[in-house]
Amino acid sequence: MDRKYIGQWLRRVRKELAVSGRLSEIACLLEMQYPGANPTWSEQLRQLRNGDWEPDPDQLTCIDAALSRPRKLTTPVAVTPFLLFPMPQ
């Protein structure tokens, strides 16, 4: 891979992982998809954010895929209301 693009990617990811809660969110997603990583994804992402670790191309792809997931639902979801008591007719 071109070093220039990896450097740009690392800066973007470090900036995104600095957002409160984002590191934990991405770590949970990666743990669900790729369980049993040693060290854990959380530890690796923390090291990545601090500049102490650089992922290999496979890990880079996994992290990038998790980061590119939408944060919000773009289409409304139908929700069936749960009522404790029946509505009067």
N, C-alpha and C positions, 0 to 999 in steps of 0.2 A: 504494500500500500504506500501511497505517497505520504511522506512525513508531514508535509504542509497540511494536508486534509486531516490527518490524525491530530495534529496540534490544534486545529480549529475545532474539531469535534470535542477534544478534551476540555478546551476553554468553555464551550457551550454547555457541556455536561456538568462541569464543576459549578457553573453559574446556576444551572437548574437544580442541582442537588443542594445548593445553599438555601433554597426556599424551604421554609419551615414545613416539615412533614413529608416533603417530597422524597427524601432518601428512604424513609421507612416505607412509604407507599410502593416505591419501585423495588425495594428489597423484598417486600411481601409478594409482589407479582412474580419476581424471579424465583423465589423460594417455592412458590406453587408450581411453576413450570419446570424448574430444575432442582428438585429436592436433593438434599444430602451434600451440597457443595461444602468443601472444607478448604479454606475458611469460608464462613457463611457469606452470603451475598451482602448482608448488612455491613460486615467488616470490610469486605472488598470495596464497596461503594464509599464507605467512610475514608478508606485509604486513597481511593481515586479522588475524592473531593479535596483531600489534604495534599494531593500531589505526590503521595508515597507509593502509588501503584499505577501501572499502566496495563490495561487488559490486552490479551492476545486477540487476534482477529475474530475468533469464535465468540469470546466473551463480549467483545465490542458489539458484535451483531445482536447478541441477546439483550444487552443493555439498551442499545439504540431502538430495538423493537419495543421494549417496555416503555421507553420514554416517548415514543411516537404514538402511543395509545391515546385516544381522546380522554380528556379529564372529565368532561361532562357528557351526558346523553344529548345527542343532537336532535332526536325525535322524541316526542312525548310517549310515555309508557302508560297504557291503560291500567288504572289501579282500581281494584274492587274494594269499596269501603267495607270495613269491618265494624259492625255495630253490636254493641253489647245488648241493646234492647231493640225490639222490632219498632220500626217507624209506625206511628198511628196512621191508619188508612182513612 
